[in-house]
């Protein structure tokens, strides 16, 4: 998913949905890291993208808490 599309998607979601997405992305990151270490995948770019999306969700959640 492109960065702009992802930002639009998280902007329209509530806190519960964001926390669910965060949990899903953490699980995905765990699986990707496991596959990378085992040598089953060489797609490091996807791991990096998932990490960035996790950070974007954390940023959105923190900005919602301050309001």
Order of alpha helices (4+ residues) and beta strands (2+ residues): alpha-alpha-alpha
